[in-house]
Amino acid sequence: MLYRRALTREMGLTTGAVLTVLVAIALVVLFIRLLGDVARGELANEAVFVFLGFSLLYFLPVLMTIALFAGVLLPLSRMWRDSEMVIWFNAGLSLTQWMRPVLIFAVPFSLVILLLTLVLNPWVQTKKSEYGQELKSRSESALIAPGLFAESSAGQRVYYVESLNPLTGIVRNVFMQSRIDGQLGLVVAREGDYTQLPDGSRYLVFKEGRRYEGTPGQLDYRVVQFERYWMRLDPVATGAMATSLRQMSVTELLADATPPARAQLLWRLGVPISALILAVMAIPLSFVNTRARRSYGLVTALLLYFVYNNLLSLSQAWVAQDKLNPLVGMWASHLLMLSAVVILFYRRSRQHAPRRRRP
């Protein structure tokens, strides 16, 4: 019918516009945050845009959920303000009949969100972790440049090399100062080169030099002459449980019976389910009083969204802490919001039931 095509088209345009604005805002916020990491020396300049893309993809399902909610709510609110809804009600349409065009639009959109949370997000987190480990493994070696003093990210070492052969990787006239636990160490060598072991760790190998060790202000320095001296450049890689859960596939999460794994699965399934429920909820919330020209539905919509989002976050946290049964945590928030949808539809349907013509 005509109203279905018109509504679907307007919902698509509005959702696209809202999503564009949300993505732009997210890019600015994430970019500022990453610049702060760069300023603190926690992130290399070259990695800013890579991490920006990873972070945006991770938050994209949430942004799409908000865009879908607004994409249904705003067109229907406009139709109320322009009295189009009143005309359709007088023509015999009921409020529940608007569910069909909304669901036709919202179900494929929610399936895309489901695909993002179940498939794309674990892949993104895996690639982000791999790229981060690669940066860590080469971060200190990348600092060493000929003719320049360079300080390590931890501030414990200072390097200087006179020359560097880019083809062989051999550096000449090497100087390195380290300060660890109050002990000062100096290494001076004729040359050195980079070596990477099979486990991925990198070393700077000094050749034909001396090492001076001692405490500043005291004369008991120890001098060691060496032919080869190995110094590790990259820190020992460490893994965090929270990060590894984000990288796990759905199959791995289902096989893991631990509360944190169940909580992660709850979030991945909860986001697309909430997107679909919010889209349907937007139908009764879109009501605008055409006489007073005001809408309490928009305020109620914002309030219900924040309540819904907080309920999902709280359920995930309680499941992760083993304070809540996973099945209860999975469905309690959604069933509560579905109950709110039924109540809203009932109230609006009674107020705007199709008028019957008198004989």
MARKOL-711930 format. One record per residue (C-alpha): x, y, z. Coordinates in steps of 0.05 Angstrom, whole numbers, padded with zeros to 5 digits, always signed. Example, Ala and Ser with C-alpha at 12.3 -4.5 7.8 and 13.67 -1.06 7.14 Angstrom:
2
+00246-00090+00156+00273-00021+00143
***
This chain:
359
+00000+00000+00000+00019+00073-00009+00031+00087+00065+00078+00028+00071+00122+00049+00013+00124+00121+00036+00140+00102+00108+00194+00052+00088+00228+00104+00044+00227+00157+00098+00252+00109+00151+00310+00089+00107+00330+00162+00093+00324+00182+00166+00362+00121+00192+00418+00134+00142+00422+00208+00162+00422+00193+00237+00474+00138+00228+00519+00186+00189+00515+00238+00244+00528+00187+00298+00588+00158+00261+00617+00228+00251+00609+00244+00326+00640+00176+00345+00699+00189+00298+00713+00256+00330+00708+00229+00401+00751+00168+00386+00802+00210+00348+00810+00258+00407+00818+00199+00454+00871+00167+00410+00908+00233+00403+00911+00234+00479+00942+00164+00478+00994+00189+00427+01010+00250+00471+01022+00204+00531+01067+00160+00489+01020+00100+00493+01006+00096+00418+01048+00107+00356+01027+00161+00307+01022+00111+00250+00971+00070+00289+00920+00125+00301+00877+00114+00240+00882+00039+00244+00857+00039+00316+00805+00090+00297+00776+00041+00246+00778-00017+00295+00743+00023+00349+00690+00049+00302+00673-00021+00278+00667-00045+00349+00617+00009+00368+00580+00006+00302+00525-00043+00326+00506+00004+00382+00506+00064+00335+00462+00025+00286+00413+00008+00342+00405+00081+00360+00399+00100+00287+00344+00048+00276+00305+00072+00337+00309+00144+00313+00296+00124+00241+00228+00095+00260+00210+00146+00314+00224+00211+00276+00184+00196+00212+00124+00173+00251+00128+00234+00296+00129+00278+00235+00067+00243+00208+00032+00258+00274+00052+00331+00272+00027+00338+00200-00038+00302+00218-00024+00246+00168-00034+00194+00221-00102+00221+00238-00122+00214+00165-00098+00142+00162-00135+00126+00226-00199+00156+00198-00188+00113+00136-00192+00051+00180-00120+00035+00196-00104+00014+00267-00039+00027+00304-00019-00046+00302-00022-00046+00226+00038+00000+00225+00080-00056+00253+00085-00091+00186+00124-00037+00148+00166-00024+00210+00184-00097+00217+00198-00104+00143+00249-00049+00151+00275-00066+00221+00284-00142+00215+00338-00140+00160+00371-00082+00196+00373-00121+00261+00401-00182+00224+00459-00138+00199+00472-00117+00271+00470-00191+00292+00522-00206+00238+00566-00150+00264+00563-00173+00336+00571-00247+00323+00621-00248+00266+00654-00180+00251+00667-00156+00322+00708-00218+00344+00749-00212+00280+00760-00138+00292+00783-00150+00363+00830-00205+00340+00861-00161+00287+00866-00103+00336+00902-00146+00387+00949-00174+00335+00965-00104+00309+00976-00079+00380+01024-00136+00395+01061-00121+00330+01068-00048+00351+01094-00068+00419+01145-00115+00389+01173-00062+00343+01160+00000+00384+01228+00005+00417+01269-00015+00356+01231+00035+00314+01255+00091+00360+01328+00079+00342+01349+00126+00286+01420+00147+00265+01447+00211+00294+01390+00220+00344+01382+00206+00418+01318+00166+00429+01284+00148+00495+01244+00084+00504+01170+00088+00518+01182+00066+00591+01236+00119+00599+01286+00068+00624+01333+00070+00564+01366+00122+00519+01396+00101+00452+01444+00132+00403+01473+00103+00339+01520+00139+00292+01499+00104+00228+01450+00051+00204+01454+00008+00143+01381+00001+00119+01397-00061+00077+01433-00103+00130+01404-00070+00193+01473-00062+00223+01485+00000+00266+01554+00028+00282+01582+00064+00342+01525+00046+00389+01511+00079+00456+01457+00057+00505+01443+00082+00575+01395+00046+00622+01369+00062+00691+01334+00005+00727+01321+00001+00802+01370+00058+00814+01426+00023+00777+01458+00060+00719+01484+00021+00660+01522+00044+00599+01537+00003+00538+01585+00026+00484+01598-00019+00424+01631-00015+00356+01569-00042+00321+01505-00080+00331+01446-00109+00294+01374-00132+00304+01356-00204+00315+01286-00234+00321+01275-00302+00353+01222-00352+00330+01177-00331+00388+01174-00260+00358+01218-00226+00410+01269-00176+00384+01339-00163+00409+01393-00112+00396+01459-00150+00394+01519-00107+00413+01586-00129+00385+01656-00114+00411+01642-00065+00466+01640-00049+00541+01586-00047+00593+01592-00001+00654+01547-00015+00714+01541+00021+00780+01503+00069+00826+01506+00144+00811+01550+00182+00862+01592+00121+00879+01659+00099+00851+01649+00024+00850+01631+00019+00777+01639-00049+00744+01667-00053+00674+01653-00113+00631+01684-00123+00563+01645-00167+00515+01645-00193+00445+01569-00200+00442+01516-00171+00488+01442-00186+00478+01389-00136+00500+01315-00148+00491+01278-00091+00458+01205-00111+00464+01167-00124+00528+01139-00192+00546+01070-00200+00516+01013-00206+00566+00942-00226+00553+00879-00204+00589+00817-00247+00598+00770-00191+00580+00805-00179+00514+00808-00253+00496+00733-00260+00508+00719-00206+00457+00760-00245+00406+00724-00311+00417+00676-00337+00365+00604-00355+00382+00622-00429+00380+00678-00418+00430+00633-00377+00476+00579-00431+00475+00631-00483+00494+00656-00440+00551+00611-00446+00612+00646-00392+00653+00604-00331+00674+00647-00281+00635+00637-00320+00571+00561-00323+00582+00561-00249+00595+00597-00236+00530+00547-00279+00492+00490-00242+00527+00516-00176+00500+00526-00201+00429+00456-00228+00424+00424-00172+00466+00444-00114+00420+00406-00138+00357+00346-00162+00399+00342-00093+00432+00346-00060+00364+00285-00097+00340+00245-00085+00404+00263-00010+00404+00240-00004+00331+00171-00032+00349+00168+00010+00412+00179+00072+00370+00109+00064+00339+00067+00081+00401+00121+00129+00427+00117+00171+00363+00050+00201+00384+00047+00277+00380-00011+00318+00407-00030+00357+00345-00070+00407+00384-00017+00423+00436+00040+00413+00385+00082+00378+00436+00106+00307+00445+00121+00274+00510+00135+00211+00470+00204+00235+00449+00224+00247+00521+00195+00180+00541+00233+00147+00483+00299+00175+00507+00285+00154+00578+00265+00083+00558+00326+00076+00514+00373+00094+00571+00336+00049+00619+00339-00009+00568+00413+00002+00555+00429+00005+00629+00389-00058+00643+00429-00095+00590+00495-00070+00618+00473-00088+00689+00451-00157+00668+00517-00169+00632+00557-00147+00693+00516-00190+00741+00522-00251+00696+00597-00240+00690+00602-00237+00766+00559-00300+00772+00506-00261+00810+00451-00275+00759+00430-00337+00721+00451-00329+00647+00381-00346+00621+00349-00295+00668+00401-00244+00648+00390-00258+00574+00315-00250+00573+00294-00209+00634+00309-00141+00604+00279-00158+00536+00215-00187+00567+00208-00125+00611+00213-00079+00550+00166-00123+00510+00116-00115+00567+00125-00039+00561+00112-00044+00486+00047-00082+00497+00023-00031+00548+00041+00027+00503+00005-00004+00443-00056-00018+00486-00060+00053+00511-00049+00085+00443-00097+00036+00408-00153+00054+00455-00141+00128+00444-00136+00123+00368-00180+00064+00349-00207+00067+00277-00272+00105+00275-00332+00066+00251-00380+00100+00204-00451+00106+00230-00505+00074+00187
***
